[in-house]
Amino acid sequence: MIAEDNKLNQWTDEASHKTSPQAITLEDEIRLLRSKMELLFQQEKSFTSDIVIEISRLLDLKINEFMLKSQNYKKK
């Protein structure tokens, strides 16, 4: 099983007090994608299976989107 690190939780704690309801939905989406990726990895037993890579790429996009929204909010 993949160990849960605190980076996602730090982003959530750092930004959740200052974000819109849309960002909270994005945080939930990130958590769900990460859980799905972990489960698929356990099933596939490979980080290089097509489905795990696909979910990983989507997760990367969502994390980048979250980071951009956090930075834009801090600039205001």
C-alpha positions as CSV (number, residue, x, y, z in Angstrom):
1,M,0.0,0.0,0.0
2,I,1.2,3.5,-0.8
3,A,1.9,5.6,2.3
4,E,-0.1,8.8,2.6
5,D,2.2,11.8,2.8
6,N,1.2,15.1,4.3
7,K,1.7,17.3,1.2
8,L,-1.9,17.1,0.1
9,N,-3.0,17.7,3.7
10,Q,-0.7,20.7,4.0
11,W,-2.1,22.2,0.8
12,T,-5.6,21.6,2.2
13,D,-4.8,23.1,5.6
14,E,-2.9,26.0,4.1
15,A,-5.5,27.0,1.5
16,S,-8.9,25.7,2.8
17,H,-9.4,28.7,5.1
18,K,-9.1,31.1,2.1
19,T,-10.7,29.3,-0.8
20,S,-14.1,29.2,-2.5
21,P,-16.5,26.2,-2.3
22,Q,-15.3,25.3,-5.8
23,A,-11.7,24.7,-4.5
24,I,-13.1,22.4,-1.7
25,T,-14.7,20.3,-4.4
26,L,-11.4,20.2,-6.2
27,E,-9.7,19.0,-3.0
28,D,-12.3,16.2,-2.7
29,E,-11.6,15.3,-6.4
30,I,-7.9,15.1,-5.7
31,R,-8.5,12.8,-2.7
32,L,-10.8,10.6,-4.7
33,L,-8.3,10.3,-7.6
34,R,-5.5,9.5,-5.2
35,S,-7.5,6.7,-3.6
36,K,-8.5,5.4,-6.9
37,M,-4.9,5.4,-8.1
38,E,-3.8,3.5,-5.0
39,L,-6.5,0.9,-5.4
40,L,-5.6,0.4,-9.1
41,F,-2.0,0.1,-8.2
42,Q,-2.8,-2.7,-5.7
43,Q,-4.9,-4.4,-8.4
44,E,-2.4,-4.0,-11.2
45,K,0.7,-4.4,-9.1
46,S,2.4,-1.9,-11.4
47,F,2.9,1.8,-11.6
48,T,3.3,1.5,-15.3
49,S,0.0,-0.1,-16.2
50,D,-2.0,2.1,-18.6
51,I,-4.9,2.8,-16.2
52,V,-2.6,3.7,-13.3
53,I,-0.7,6.1,-15.5
54,E,-3.9,7.6,-16.8
55,I,-5.2,8.3,-13.3
56,S,-1.8,9.6,-12.2
57,R,-1.8,12.1,-15.1
58,L,-5.3,13.2,-14.2
59,L,-4.3,13.6,-10.6
60,D,-1.3,15.7,-11.6
61,L,-3.6,18.0,-13.6
62,K,-5.9,18.4,-10.7
63,I,-3.1,19.1,-8.3
64,N,-1.7,21.7,-10.7
65,E,-5.1,23.3,-11.0
66,F,-5.4,23.4,-7.2
67,M,-2.0,25.0,-6.8
68,L,-2.8,27.7,-9.5
69,K,-6.1,28.5,-7.7
70,S,-4.2,28.8,-4.4
71,Q,-1.6,31.1,-5.9
72,N,-4.2,33.3,-7.6
73,Y,-6.1,33.7,-4.4
74,K,-3.0,34.7,-2.4
75,K,-2.3,37.4,-5.0
76,K,-5.6,39.1,-4.3
